[in-house]
Amino acid sequence: MTTDKQSKDSTTGLQVACDTAVSGCVFRMRTEADDKERLLEMTREHVRERHGKDVSLDEIEARHVETVEVDLEEADQ
Ligand SMILES: [Zn+2]
């Protein structure tokens, strides 16, 4: 037997989307709020490799990171 009571499980997460700044790029990442450092660093790495630009972690956080509701089931991949 299964229960369907878990569909309301959600938590606050972070999402970064490169395409807000550079058209044509669909880089997008989602992570738990705790993982912000890693999210910022991976995004910086992406921007450097793909776009040849050096951006600071502060800049990424200020311009590209948004807070989102994350479905726990969806996050479990
Ligand atoms: Zn990009």
N, CA, C, O and the ligand as a Tripos MOL2 file, in Angstrom:
@<TRIPOS>MOLECULE
protein
  309   307    78     0     0
PROTEIN
NO_CHARGES

@<TRIPOS>ATOM
      1 N           0.8230   -1.2150    0.0000 N.3       1 MET1
      2 CA          0.0000    0.0000    0.0000 C.3       1 MET1
      3 C           0.8550    1.2620    0.0000 C.2       1 MET1
      4 O           1.8970    1.3340    0.6520 O.2       1 MET1
      5 N           0.3960    2.2270   -0.7310 N.am      2 THR2
      6 CA          1.1390    3.4850   -0.7670 C.3       2 THR2
      7 C           0.2240    4.6390   -0.3870 C.2       2 THR2
      8 O          -0.9920    4.5860   -0.5730 O.2       2 THR2
      9 N           0.8230    5.6480    0.1320 N.am      3 THR3
     10 CA          0.0640    6.8630    0.4440 C.3       3 THR3
     11 C           0.4790    7.9760   -0.4950 C.2       3 THR3
     12 O           1.6270    8.0370   -0.9360 O.2       3 THR3
     13 N          -0.4400    8.8360   -0.7920 N.am      4 ASP4
     14 CA         -0.1550    9.9420   -1.7090 C.3       4 ASP4
     15 C          -0.0180   11.2660   -0.9760 C.2       4 ASP4
     16 O          -0.2850   12.3360   -1.5240 O.2       4 ASP4
     17 N           0.3990   11.1640    0.2570 N.am      5 LYS5
     18 CA          0.4440   12.3810    1.0790 C.3       5 LYS5
     19 C           1.7550   13.1440    0.9380 C.2       5 LYS5
     20 O           1.9380   14.1720    1.5890 O.2       5 LYS5
     21 N           2.6670   12.6630    0.1040 N.am      6 GLN6
     22 CA          3.9880   13.2850    0.0660 C.3       6 GLN6
     23 C           4.1410   14.3470   -1.0080 C.2       6 GLN6
     24 O           5.2020   14.9550   -1.1460 O.2       6 GLN6
     25 N           3.0890   14.5650   -1.7580 N.am      7 SER7
     26 CA          3.2220   15.4980   -2.8710 C.3       7 SER7
     27 C           3.4210   16.9460   -2.4310 C.2       7 SER7
     28 O           3.7390   17.8080   -3.2510 O.2       7 SER7
     29 N           3.2370   17.2100   -1.1560 N.am      8 LYS8
     30 CA          3.4200   18.6010   -0.7060 C.3       8 LYS8
     31 C           4.8260   18.8800   -0.1910 C.2       8 LYS8
     32 O           5.1240   19.9910    0.2470 O.2       8 LYS8
     33 N           5.6710   17.8910   -0.2430 N.am      9 ASP9
     34 CA          7.0310   18.1040    0.2250 C.3       9 ASP9
     35 C           7.7910   19.0210   -0.7040 C.2       9 ASP9
     36 O           8.0430   18.6870   -1.8610 O.2       9 ASP9
     37 N           8.1460   20.1600   -0.1970 N.am     10 SER10
     38 CA          8.9670   21.0490   -1.0000 C.3      10 SER10
     39 C           9.8700   21.8340   -0.0720 C.2      10 SER10
     40 O           9.6180   21.9510    1.1270 O.2      10 SER10
     41 N          10.9170   22.3600   -0.6510 N.am     11 THR11
     42 CA         11.8540   23.1230    0.1560 C.3      11 THR11
     43 C          12.3520   24.3000   -0.6490 C.2      11 THR11
     44 O          12.1330   24.3810   -1.8580 O.2      11 THR11
     45 N          13.0130   25.1970    0.0180 N.am     12 THR12
     46 CA         13.5560   26.3350   -0.7030 C.3      12 THR12
     47 C          14.8840   25.9640   -1.3350 C.2      12 THR12
     48 O          15.7710   25.4150   -0.6820 O.2      12 THR12
     49 N          15.0040   26.2720   -2.6080 N.am     13 GLY13
     50 CA         16.2490   25.9790   -3.2930 C.3      13 GLY13
     51 C          16.7370   27.1910   -4.0630 C.2      13 GLY13
     52 O          16.1250   28.2590   -4.0320 O.2      13 GLY13
     53 N          17.8250   27.0070   -4.7390 N.am     14 LEU14
     54 CA         18.3920   28.0880   -5.5380 C.3      14 LEU14
     55 C          18.4780   27.6670   -6.9870 C.2      14 LEU14
     56 O          18.7720   26.5130   -7.2980 O.2      14 LEU14
     57 N          18.2230   28.5970   -7.8540 N.am     15 GLN15
     58 CA         18.3570   28.3020   -9.2790 C.3      15 GLN15
     59 C          19.1820   29.3930   -9.9310 C.2      15 GLN15
     60 O          19.0300   30.5790   -9.6360 O.2      15 GLN15
     61 N          20.0450   28.9700  -10.8110 N.am     16 VAL16
     62 CA         20.8100   29.9330  -11.5720 C.3      16 VAL16
     63 C          20.5710   29.6580  -13.0540 C.2      16 VAL16
     64 O          20.5730   28.5090  -13.4950 O.2      16 VAL16
     65 N          20.3680   30.7180  -13.8040 N.am     17 ALA17
     66 CA         20.1100   30.5720  -15.2310 C.3      17 ALA17
     67 C          20.9680   31.5600  -15.9940 C.2      17 ALA17
     68 O          20.8020   32.7760  -15.9060 O.2      17 ALA17
     69 N          21.8960   30.9840  -16.7480 N.am     18 CYS18
     70 CA         22.8220   31.8160  -17.5040 C.3      18 CYS18
     71 C          22.1080   32.5750  -18.6130 C.2      18 CYS18
     72 O          22.5270   33.6660  -19.0000 O.2      18 CYS18
     73 N          21.0280   31.9920  -19.1200 N.am     19 ASP19
     74 CA         20.3970   32.5820  -20.2940 C.3      19 ASP19
     75 C          19.7360   33.9210  -20.0250 C.2      19 ASP19
     76 O          19.2650   34.5800  -20.9520 O.2      19 ASP19
     77 N          19.6970   34.3250  -18.7710 N.am     20 THR20
     78 CA         19.1640   35.6540  -18.4960 C.3      20 THR20
     79 C          20.1430   36.7290  -18.9500 C.2      20 THR20
     80 O          19.7590   37.8730  -19.1920 O.2      20 THR20
     81 N          21.3950   36.3520  -19.0630 N.am     21 ALA21
     82 CA         22.4060   37.3380  -19.4170 C.3      21 ALA21
     83 C          22.8790   37.1810  -20.8630 C.2      21 ALA21
     84 O          23.1410   38.1670  -21.5510 O.2      21 ALA21
     85 N          22.9840   35.9430  -21.3070 N.am     22 VAL22
     86 CA         23.5340   35.6800  -22.6160 C.3      22 VAL22
     87 C          22.5100   34.9330  -23.4560 C.2      22 VAL22
     88 O          22.1870   33.7830  -23.1570 O.2      22 VAL22
     89 N          22.0150   35.5430  -24.4610 N.am     23 SER23
     90 CA         21.0040   34.8750  -25.2700 C.3      23 SER23
     91 C          21.6100   33.6900  -26.0000 C.2      23 SER23
     92 O          22.7460   33.7480  -26.4720 O.2      23 SER23
     93 N          20.8480   32.6270  -26.0850 N.am     24 GLY24
     94 CA         21.3300   31.4510  -26.7680 C.3      24 GLY24
     95 C          21.9430   30.4280  -25.8380 C.2      24 GLY24
     96 O          22.1620   29.2860  -26.2410 O.2      24 GLY24
     97 N          22.2230   30.8030  -24.6200 N.am     25 CYS25
     98 CA         22.7790   29.8530  -23.6740 C.3      25 CYS25
     99 C          21.6790   29.3760  -22.7360 C.2      25 CYS25
    100 O          20.9330   30.1760  -22.1720 O.2      25 CYS25
    101 N          21.5930   28.0790  -22.5820 N.am     26 VAL26
    102 CA         20.5180   27.5300  -21.7720 C.3      26 VAL26
    103 C          21.0330   26.8720  -20.4980 C.2      26 VAL26
    104 O          20.3540   26.0430  -19.8930 O.2      26 VAL26
    105 N          22.2200   27.2460  -20.1100 N.am     27 PHE27
    106 CA         22.7700   26.7050  -18.8660 C.3      27 PHE27
    107 C          21.8330   27.0340  -17.7040 C.2      27 PHE27
    108 O          21.4610   28.1860  -17.4810 O.2      27 PHE27
    109 N          21.4770   26.0060  -16.9910 N.am     28 ARG28
    110 CA         20.5720   26.2030  -15.8610 C.3      28 ARG28
    111 C          20.8560   25.1680  -14.8070 C.2      28 ARG28
    112 O          21.0200   23.9870  -15.1160 O.2      28 ARG28
    113 N          20.9140   25.5900  -13.5840 N.am     29 MET29
    114 CA         21.1940   24.6540  -12.5070 C.3      29 MET29
    115 C          20.3240   24.9370  -11.3160 C.2      29 MET29
    116 O          19.9600   26.0820  -11.0480 O.2      29 MET29
    117 N          19.9980   23.9020  -10.6130 N.am     30 ARG30
    118 CA         19.1670   24.0350   -9.4410 C.3      30 ARG30
    119 C          19.7990   23.2590   -8.3060 C.2      30 ARG30
    120 O          20.3060   22.1550   -8.5050 O.2      30 ARG30
    121 N          19.7710   23.8280   -7.1290 N.am     31 THR31
    122 CA         20.3840   23.1300   -6.0150 C.3      31 THR31
    123 C          19.6980   23.5120   -4.7160 C.2      31 THR31
    124 O          18.8550   24.4080   -4.6810 O.2      31 THR31
    125 N          20.0650   22.8300   -3.6690 N.am     32 GLU32
    126 CA         19.5290   23.1950   -2.3680 C.3      32 GLU32
    127 C          20.2180   24.4460   -1.8740 C.2      32 GLU32
    128 O          21.3440   24.7580   -2.2610 O.2      32 GLU32
    129 N          19.5130   25.1550   -1.0070 N.am     33 ALA33
    130 CA         20.0370   26.4280   -0.5190 C.3      33 ALA33
    131 C          21.4030   26.2570    0.1540 C.2      33 ALA33
    132 O          22.2500   27.1480    0.0880 O.2      33 ALA33
    133 N          21.6010   25.1370    0.7820 N.am     34 ASP34
    134 CA         22.8590   24.8570    1.4650 C.3      34 ASP34
    135 C          24.0490   24.7960    0.5180 C.2      34 ASP34
    136 O          25.1970   24.9930    0.9180 O.2      34 ASP34
    137 N          23.7520   24.5230   -0.7300 N.am     35 ASP35
    138 CA         24.7950   24.2470   -1.7090 C.3      35 ASP35
    139 C          25.1820   25.4770   -2.5220 C.2      35 ASP35
    140 O          25.6960   25.3460   -3.6330 O.2      35 ASP35
    141 N          24.9470   26.6360   -1.9960 N.am     36 LYS36
    142 CA         25.1270   27.8600   -2.7710 C.3      36 LYS36
    143 C          26.5450   28.0410   -3.2850 C.2      36 LYS36
    144 O          26.7550   28.3950   -4.4460 O.2      36 LYS36
    145 N          27.5120   27.7990   -2.4200 N.am     37 GLU37
    146 CA         28.9020   27.9560   -2.8280 C.3      37 GLU37
    147 C          29.2180   27.1620   -4.0970 C.2      37 GLU37
    148 O          29.8410   27.6630   -5.0340 O.2      37 GLU37
    149 N          28.7730   25.9290   -4.0890 N.am     38 ARG38
    150 CA         29.0620   25.0490   -5.2160 C.3      38 ARG38
    151 C          28.3440   25.5300   -6.4690 C.2      38 ARG38
    152 O          28.8920   25.4910   -7.5700 O.2      38 ARG38
    153 N          27.1250   25.9770   -6.2850 N.am     39 LEU39
    154 CA         26.3540   26.4900   -7.4090 C.3      39 LEU39
    155 C          27.0610   27.6880   -8.0370 C.2      39 LEU39
    156 O          27.1870   27.7820   -9.2580 O.2      39 LEU39
    157 N          27.5130   28.5870   -7.1920 N.am     40 LEU40
    158 CA         28.1940   29.7790   -7.6950 C.3      40 LEU40
    159 C          29.4770   29.4140   -8.4260 C.2      40 LEU40
    160 O          29.7850   29.9720   -9.4790 O.2      40 LEU40
    161 N          30.2140   28.4810   -7.8630 N.am     41 GLU41
    162 CA         31.4890   28.1240   -8.4780 C.3      41 GLU41
    163 C          31.3070   27.3960   -9.8020 C.2      41 GLU41
    164 O          32.0630   27.6130  -10.7480 O.2      41 GLU41
    165 N          30.3110   26.5400   -9.8620 N.am     42 MET42
    166 CA         30.0650   25.8380  -11.1190 C.3      42 MET42
    167 C          29.5820   26.8030  -12.1980 C.2      42 MET42
    168 O          29.8980   26.6460  -13.3780 O.2      42 MET42
    169 N          28.8260   27.7840  -11.7800 N.am     43 THR43
    170 CA         28.3560   28.7790  -12.7410 C.3      43 THR43
    171 C          29.5230   29.6310  -13.2380 C.2      43 THR43
    172 O          29.6220   29.9320  -14.4270 O.2      43 THR43
    173 N          30.3880   30.0090  -12.3280 N.am     44 ARG44
    174 CA         31.5510   30.7940  -12.7250 C.3      44 ARG44
    175 C          32.4180   30.0180  -13.7110 C.2      44 ARG44
    176 O          32.9080   30.5590  -14.7020 O.2      44 ARG44
    177 N          32.5870   28.7460  -13.4100 N.am     45 GLU45
    178 CA         33.3460   27.8750  -14.2990 C.3      45 GLU45
    179 C          32.7110   27.8320  -15.6880 C.2      45 GLU45
    180 O          33.3990   27.9230  -16.7050 O.2      45 GLU45
    181 N          31.4170   27.6960  -15.7080 N.am     46 HIS46
    182 CA         30.6810   27.6540  -16.9740 C.3      46 HIS46
    183 C          30.8790   28.9420  -17.7680 C.2      46 HIS46
    184 O          31.1580   28.9090  -18.9660 O.2      46 HIS46
    185 N          30.7340   30.0510  -17.1000 N.am     47 VAL47
    186 CA         30.8510   31.3440  -17.7770 C.3      47 VAL47
    187 C          32.2580   31.5210  -18.3470 C.2      47 VAL47
    188 O          32.4380   32.0660  -19.4360 O.2      47 VAL47
    189 N          33.2410   31.0530  -17.5950 N.am     48 ARG48
    190 CA         34.6210   31.1820  -18.0690 C.3      48 ARG48
    191 C          34.8700   30.2900  -19.2820 C.2      48 ARG48
    192 O          35.4640   30.7200  -20.2710 O.2      48 ARG48
    193 N          34.4090   29.0430  -19.1940 N.am     49 GLU49
    194 CA         34.6790   28.1090  -20.2910 C.3      49 GLU49
    195 C          33.8700   28.4100  -21.5410 C.2      49 GLU49
    196 O          34.3860   28.3480  -22.6570 O.2      49 GLU49
    197 N          32.6050   28.7350  -21.3480 N.am     50 ARG50
    198 CA         31.7140   28.9010  -22.4820 C.3      50 ARG50
    199 C          31.7380   30.3080  -23.0550 C.2      50 ARG50
    200 O          31.5870   30.5020  -24.2610 O.2      50 ARG50
    201 N          31.9260   31.2730  -22.1920 N.am     51 HIS51
    202 CA         31.7750   32.6550  -22.6500 C.3      51 HIS51
    203 C          33.0680   33.4510  -22.5450 C.2      51 HIS51
    204 O          33.1330   34.6150  -22.9430 O.2      51 HIS51
    205 N          34.0880   32.8080  -22.0060 N.am     52 GLY52
    206 CA         35.3780   33.4700  -21.9200 C.3      52 GLY52
    207 C          35.3860   34.7100  -21.0510 C.2      52 GLY52
    208 O          36.1790   35.6280  -21.2600 O.2      52 GLY52
    209 N          34.4980   34.7260  -20.0800 N.am     53 LYS53
    210 CA         34.4220   35.8870  -19.2020 C.3      53 LYS53
    211 C          34.7260   35.5020  -17.7720 C.2      53 LYS53
    212 O          34.3440   34.4300  -17.3040 O.2      53 LYS53
    213 N          35.4190   36.3920  -17.0870 N.am     54 ASP54
    214 CA         35.6700   36.1740  -15.6730 C.3      54 ASP54
    215 C          34.6610   36.9650  -14.8570 C.2      54 ASP54
    216 O          34.6190   38.1940  -14.9210 O.2      54 ASP54
    217 N          33.8600   36.2540  -14.0990 N.am     55 VAL55
    218 CA         32.9080   36.9430  -13.2340 C.3      55 VAL55
    219 C          33.1570   36.5350  -11.7920 C.2      55 VAL55
    220 O          33.6240   35.4300  -11.5150 O.2      55 VAL55
    221 N          32.8460   37.4260  -10.9000 N.am     56 SER56
    222 CA         33.0500   37.1090   -9.4950 C.3      56 SER56
    223 C          31.8430   36.3570   -8.9500 C.2      56 SER56
    224 O          30.7450   36.4370   -9.5010 O.2      56 SER56
    225 N          32.0580   35.6380   -7.8790 N.am     57 LEU57
    226 CA         30.9600   34.9060   -7.2670 C.3      57 LEU57
    227 C          29.8740   35.8680   -6.8040 C.2      57 LEU57
    228 O          28.6850   35.5660   -6.9010 O.2      57 LEU57
    229 N          30.2850   37.0160   -6.3050 N.am     58 ASP58
    230 CA         29.3160   38.0160   -5.8700 C.3      58 ASP58
    231 C          28.4210   38.4620   -7.0060 C.2      58 ASP58
    232 O          27.2140   38.6390   -6.8410 O.2      58 ASP58
    233 N          29.0340   38.6400   -8.1540 N.am     59 GLU59
    234 CA         28.2800   39.1040   -9.3050 C.3      59 GLU59
    235 C          27.2720   38.0560   -9.7580 C.2      59 GLU59
    236 O          26.1330   38.3730  -10.1020 O.2      59 GLU59
    237 N          27.7100   36.8150   -9.7520 N.am     60 ILE60
    238 CA         26.7960   35.7400  -10.1190 C.3      60 ILE60
    239 C          25.6260   35.6900   -9.1490 C.2      60 ILE60
    240 O          24.4680   35.5760   -9.5510 O.2      60 ILE60
    241 N          25.9480   35.7760   -7.8830 N.am     61 GLU61
    242 CA         24.8900   35.7040   -6.8800 C.3      61 GLU61
    243 C          23.8950   36.8520   -7.0460 C.2      61 GLU61
    244 O          22.6830   36.6620   -6.9390 O.2      61 GLU61
    245 N          24.4200   38.0250   -7.3050 N.am     62 ALA62
    246 CA         23.5590   39.1960   -7.3970 C.3      62 ALA62
    247 C          22.7060   39.2010   -8.6580 C.2      62 ALA62
    248 O          21.5650   39.6620   -8.6400 O.2      62 ALA62
    249 N          23.2530   38.6970   -9.7340 N.am     63 ARG63
    250 CA         22.5700   38.8660  -11.0220 C.3      63 ARG63
    251 C          21.8370   37.6380  -11.5330 C.2      63 ARG63
    252 O          20.8950   37.7550  -12.3160 O.2      63 ARG63
    253 N          22.2590   36.4780  -11.1010 N.am     64 HIS64
    254 CA         21.7160   35.2860  -11.7520 C.3      64 HIS64
    255 C          21.0140   34.2870  -10.8340 C.2      64 HIS64
    256 O          20.2790   33.4170  -11.3010 O.2      64 HIS64
    257 N          21.2410   34.4160   -9.5480 N.am     65 VAL65
    258 CA         20.6540   33.4300   -8.6500 C.3      65 VAL65
    259 C          19.2820   33.8840   -8.1690 C.2      65 VAL65
    260 O          19.0970   35.0170   -7.7260 O.2      65 VAL65
    261 N          18.3460   32.9810   -8.2690 N.am     66 GLU66
    262 CA         17.0420   33.2750   -7.6980 C.3      66 GLU66
    263 C          16.6010   32.1430   -6.7940 C.2      66 GLU66
    264 O          17.0150   30.9940   -6.9490 O.2      66 GLU66
    265 N          15.7510   32.5000   -5.8480 N.am     67 THR67
    266 CA         15.2430   31.5060   -4.9130 C.3      67 THR67
    267 C          13.9880   30.8650   -5.4790 C.2      67 THR67
    268 O          13.0860   31.5500   -5.9630 O.2      67 THR67
    269 N          13.9440   29.5550   -5.4130 N.am     68 VAL68
    270 CA         12.7960   28.8400   -5.9650 C.3      68 VAL68
    271 C          12.2990   27.7880   -4.9880 C.2      68 VAL68
    272 O          13.0320   27.3150   -4.1200 O.2      68 VAL68
    273 N          11.0590   27.4450   -5.1530 N.am     69 GLU69
    274 CA         10.5190   26.2980   -4.4330 C.3      69 GLU69
    275 C          10.9430   25.0360   -5.1570 C.2      69 GLU69
    276 O          10.7060   24.8990   -6.3580 O.2      69 GLU69
    277 N          11.5550   24.1300   -4.4540 N.am     70 VAL70
    278 CA         11.9910   22.8940   -5.0930 C.3      70 VAL70
    279 C          11.1510   21.7450   -4.6030 C.2      70 VAL70
    280 O          10.9930   21.5290   -3.4020 O.2      70 VAL70
    281 N          10.6230   21.0240   -5.5380 N.am     71 ASP71
    282 CA          9.8940   19.8110   -5.2150 C.3      71 ASP71
    283 C          10.8930   18.7310   -4.8570 C.2      71 ASP71
    284 O          11.7660   18.4040   -5.6610 O.2      71 ASP71
    285 N          10.7820   18.1870   -3.6920 N.am     72 LEU72
    286 CA         11.7650   17.1950   -3.2540 C.3      72 LEU72
    287 C          11.7680   15.9730   -4.1620 C.2      72 LEU72
    288 O          12.8210   15.4000   -4.4410 O.2      72 LEU72
    289 N          10.6020   15.5860   -4.6120 N.am     73 GLU73
    290 CA         10.5450   14.4190   -5.4910 C.3      73 GLU73
    291 C          11.2320   14.7020   -6.8100 C.2      73 GLU73
    292 O          11.9230   13.8550   -7.3750 O.2      73 GLU73
    293 N          11.0210   15.9160   -7.2810 N.am     74 GLU74
    294 CA         11.6220   16.2970   -8.5620 C.3      74 GLU74
    295 C          13.1340   16.4120   -8.4380 C.2      74 GLU74
    296 O          13.8720   16.1020   -9.3730 O.2      74 GLU74
    297 N          13.5790   16.8570   -7.2810 N.am     75 ALA75
    298 CA         15.0130   17.0560   -7.0980 C.3      75 ALA75
    299 C          15.7550   15.7310   -6.9790 C.2      75 ALA75
    300 O          16.9650   15.6640   -7.1930 O.2      75 ALA75
    301 N          15.0400   14.7110   -6.6460 N.am     76 ASP76
    302 CA         15.6640   13.4170   -6.4660 C.3      76 ASP76
    303 C          15.8330   12.7130   -7.8000 C.2      76 ASP76
    304 O          14.9180   12.0340   -8.2660 O.2      76 ASP76
    305 N          16.9710   12.8670   -8.4030 N.am     77 GLN77
    306 CA         17.1760   12.3060   -9.7420 C.3      77 GLN77
    307 C          18.1390   11.1430   -9.7030 C.2      77 GLN77
    308 O          18.4300   10.5480  -10.7410 O.2      77 GLN77
    309 ZN         26.1510   30.3930  -20.4160 Zn       78 ZN78
@<TRIPOS>BOND
     1     1     2 1
     2     2     3 1
     3     3     4 2
     4     3     5 am
     5     5     6 1
     6     6     7 1
     7     7     8 2
     8     7     9 am
     9     9    10 1
    10    10    11 1
    11    11    12 2
    12    11    13 am
    13    13    14 1
    14    14    15 1
    15    15    16 2
    16    15    17 am
    17    17    18 1
    18    18    19 1
    19    19    20 2
    20    19    21 am
    21    21    22 1
    22    22    23 1
    23    23    24 2
    24    23    25 am
    25    25    26 1
    26    26    27 1
    27    27    28 2
    28    27    29 am
    29    29    30 1
    30    30    31 1
    31    31    32 2
    32    31    33 am
    33    33    34 1
    34    34    35 1
    35    35    36 2
    36    35    37 am
    37    37    38 1
    38    38    39 1
    39    39    40 2
    40    39    41 am
    41    41    42 1
    42    42    43 1
    43    43    44 2
    44    43    45 am
    45    45    46 1
    46    46    47 1
    47    47    48 2
    48    47    49 am
    49    49    50 1
    50    50    51 1
    51    51    52 2
    52    51    53 am
    53    53    54 1
    54    54    55 1
    55    55    56 2
    56    55    57 am
    57    57    58 1
    58    58    59 1
    59    59    60 2
    60    59    61 am
    61    61    62 1
    62    62    63 1
    63    63    64 2
    64    63    65 am
    65    65    66 1
    66    66    67 1
    67    67    68 2
    68    67    69 am
    69    69    70 1
    70    70    71 1
    71    71    72 2
    72    71    73 am
    73    73    74 1
    74    74    75 1
    75    75    76 2
    76    75    77 am
    77    77    78 1
    78    78    79 1
    79    79    80 2
    80    79    81 am
    81    81    82 1
    82    82    83 1
    83    83    84 2
    84    83    85 am
    85    85    86 1
    86    86    87 1
    87    87    88 2
    88    87    89 am
    89    89    90 1
    90    90    91 1
    91    91    92 2
    92    91    93 am
    93    93    94 1
    94    94    95 1
    95    95    96 2
    96    95    97 am
    97    97    98 1
    98    98    99 1
    99    99   100 2
   100    99   101 am
   101   101   102 1
   102   102   103 1
   103   103   104 2
   104   103   105 am
   105   105   106 1
   106   106   107 1
   107   107   108 2
   108   107   109 am
   109   109   110 1
   110   110   111 1
   111   111   112 2
   112   111   113 am
   113   113   114 1
   114   114   115 1
   115   115   116 2
   116   115   117 am
   117   117   118 1
   118   118   119 1
   119   119   120 2
   120   119   121 am
   121   121   122 1
   122   122   123 1
   123   123   124 2
   124   123   125 am
   125   125   126 1
   126   126   127 1
   127   127   128 2
   128   127   129 am
   129   129   130 1
   130   130   131 1
   131   131   132 2
   132   131   133 am
   133   133   134 1
   134   134   135 1
   135   135   136 2
   136   135   137 am
   137   137   138 1
   138   138   139 1
   139   139   140 2
   140   139   141 am
   141   141   142 1
   142   142   143 1
   143   143   144 2
   144   143   145 am
   145   145   146 1
   146   146   147 1
   147   147   148 2
   148   147   149 am
   149   149   150 1
   150   150   151 1
   151   151   152 2
   152   151   153 am
   153   153   154 1
   154   154   155 1
   155   155   156 2
   156   155   157 am
   157   157   158 1
   158   158   159 1
   159   159   160 2
   160   159   161 am
   161   161   162 1
   162   162   163 1
   163   163   164 2
   164   163   165 am
   165   165   166 1
   166   166   167 1
   167   167   168 2
   168   167   169 am
   169   169   170 1
   170   170   171 1
   171   171   172 2
   172   171   173 am
   173   173   174 1
   174   174   175 1
   175   175   176 2
   176   175   177 am
   177   177   178 1
   178   178   179 1
   179   179   180 2
   180   179   181 am
   181   181   182 1
   182   182   183 1
   183   183   184 2
   184   183   185 am
   185   185   186 1
   186   186   187 1
   187   187   188 2
   188   187   189 am
   189   189   190 1
   190   190   191 1
   191   191   192 2
   192   191   193 am
   193   193   194 1
   194   194   195 1
   195   195   196 2
   196   195   197 am
   197   197   198 1
   198   198   199 1
   199   199   200 2
   200   199   201 am
   201   201   202 1
   202   202   203 1
   203   203   204 2
   204   203   205 am
   205   205   206 1
   206   206   207 1
   207   207   208 2
   208   207   209 am
   209   209   210 1
   210   210   211 1
   211   211   212 2
   212   211   213 am
   213   213   214 1
   214   214   215 1
   215   215   216 2
   216   215   217 am
   217   217   218 1
   218   218   219 1
   219   219   220 2
   220   219   221 am
   221   221   222 1
   222   222   223 1
   223   223   224 2
   224   223   225 am
   225   225   226 1
   226   226   227 1
   227   227   228 2
   228   227   229 am
   229   229   230 1
   230   230   231 1
   231   231   232 2
   232   231   233 am
   233   233   234 1
   234   234   235 1
   235   235   236 2
   236   235   237 am
   237   237   238 1
   238   238   239 1
   239   239   240 2
   240   239   241 am
   241   241   242 1
   242   242   243 1
   243   243   244 2
   244   243   245 am
   245   245   246 1
   246   246   247 1
   247   247   248 2
   248   247   249 am
   249   249   250 1
   250   250   251 1
   251   251   252 2
   252   251   253 am
   253   253   254 1
   254   254   255 1
   255   255   256 2
   256   255   257 am
   257   257   258 1
   258   258   259 1
   259   259   260 2
   260   259   261 am
   261   261   262 1
   262   262   263 1
   263   263   264 2
   264   263   265 am
   265   265   266 1
   266   266   267 1
   267   267   268 2
   268   267   269 am
   269   269   270 1
   270   270   271 1
   271   271   272 2
   272   271   273 am
   273   273   274 1
   274   274   275 1
   275   275   276 2
   276   275   277 am
   277   277   278 1
   278   278   279 1
   279   279   280 2
   280   279   281 am
   281   281   282 1
   282   282   283 1
   283   283   284 2
   284   283   285 am
   285   285   286 1
   286   286   287 1
   287   287   288 2
   288   287   289 am
   289   289   290 1
   290   290   291 1
   291   291   292 2
   292   291   293 am
   293   293   294 1
   294   294   295 1
   295   295   296 2
   296   295   297 am
   297   297   298 1
   298   298   299 1
   299   299   300 2
   300   299   301 am
   301   301   302 1
   302   302   303 1
   303   303   304 2
   304   303   305 am
   305   305   306 1
   306   306   307 1
   307   307   308 2
@<TRIPOS>SUBSTRUCTURE
     1 MET1         2 RESIDUE 1 A MET
     2 THR2         6 RESIDUE 1 A THR
     3 THR3        10 RESIDUE 1 A THR
     4 ASP4        14 RESIDUE 1 A ASP
     5 LYS5        18 RESIDUE 1 A LYS
     6 GLN6        22 RESIDUE 1 A GLN
     7 SER7        26 RESIDUE 1 A SER
     8 LYS8        30 RESIDUE 1 A LYS
     9 ASP9        34 RESIDUE 1 A ASP
    10 SER10       38 RESIDUE 1 A SER
    11 THR11       42 RESIDUE 1 A THR
    12 THR12       46 RESIDUE 1 A THR
    13 GLY13       50 RESIDUE 1 A GLY
    14 LEU14       54 RESIDUE 1 A LEU
    15 GLN15       58 RESIDUE 1 A GLN
    16 VAL16       62 RESIDUE 1 A VAL
    17 ALA17       66 RESIDUE 1 A ALA
    18 CYS18       70 RESIDUE 1 A CYS
    19 ASP19       74 RESIDUE 1 A ASP
    20 THR20       78 RESIDUE 1 A THR
    21 ALA21       82 RESIDUE 1 A ALA
    22 VAL22       86 RESIDUE 1 A VAL
    23 SER23       90 RESIDUE 1 A SER
    24 GLY24       94 RESIDUE 1 A GLY
    25 CYS25       98 RESIDUE 1 A CYS
    26 VAL26      102 RESIDUE 1 A VAL
    27 PHE27      106 RESIDUE 1 A PHE
    28 ARG28      110 RESIDUE 1 A ARG
    29 MET29      114 RESIDUE 1 A MET
    30 ARG30      118 RESIDUE 1 A ARG
    31 THR31      122 RESIDUE 1 A THR
    32 GLU32      126 RESIDUE 1 A GLU
    33 ALA33      130 RESIDUE 1 A ALA
    34 ASP34      134 RESIDUE 1 A ASP
    35 ASP35      138 RESIDUE 1 A ASP
    36 LYS36      142 RESIDUE 1 A LYS
    37 GLU37      146 RESIDUE 1 A GLU
    38 ARG38      150 RESIDUE 1 A ARG
    39 LEU39      154 RESIDUE 1 A LEU
    40 LEU40      158 RESIDUE 1 A LEU
    41 GLU41      162 RESIDUE 1 A GLU
    42 MET42      166 RESIDUE 1 A MET
    43 THR43      170 RESIDUE 1 A THR
    44 ARG44      174 RESIDUE 1 A ARG
    45 GLU45      178 RESIDUE 1 A GLU
    46 HIS46      182 RESIDUE 1 A HIS
    47 VAL47      186 RESIDUE 1 A VAL
    48 ARG48      190 RESIDUE 1 A ARG
    49 GLU49      194 RESIDUE 1 A GLU
    50 ARG50      198 RESIDUE 1 A ARG
    51 HIS51      202 RESIDUE 1 A HIS
    52 GLY52      206 RESIDUE 1 A GLY
    53 LYS53      210 RESIDUE 1 A LYS
    54 ASP54      214 RESIDUE 1 A ASP
    55 VAL55      218 RESIDUE 1 A VAL
    56 SER56      222 RESIDUE 1 A SER
    57 LEU57      226 RESIDUE 1 A LEU
    58 ASP58      230 RESIDUE 1 A ASP
    59 GLU59      234 RESIDUE 1 A GLU
    60 ILE60      238 RESIDUE 1 A ILE
    61 GLU61      242 RESIDUE 1 A GLU
    62 ALA62      246 RESIDUE 1 A ALA
    63 ARG63      250 RESIDUE 1 A ARG
    64 HIS64      254 RESIDUE 1 A HIS
    65 VAL65      258 RESIDUE 1 A VAL
    66 GLU66      262 RESIDUE 1 A GLU
    67 THR67      266 RESIDUE 1 A THR
    68 VAL68      270 RESIDUE 1 A VAL
    69 GLU69      274 RESIDUE 1 A GLU
    70 VAL70      278 RESIDUE 1 A VAL
    71 ASP71      282 RESIDUE 1 A ASP
    72 LEU72      286 RESIDUE 1 A LEU
    73 GLU73      290 RESIDUE 1 A GLU
    74 GLU74      294 RESIDUE 1 A GLU
    75 ALA75      298 RESIDUE 1 A ALA
    76 ASP76      302 RESIDUE 1 A ASP
    77 GLN77      306 RESIDUE 1 A GLN
    78 ZN78       309 GROUP 0 **** ****
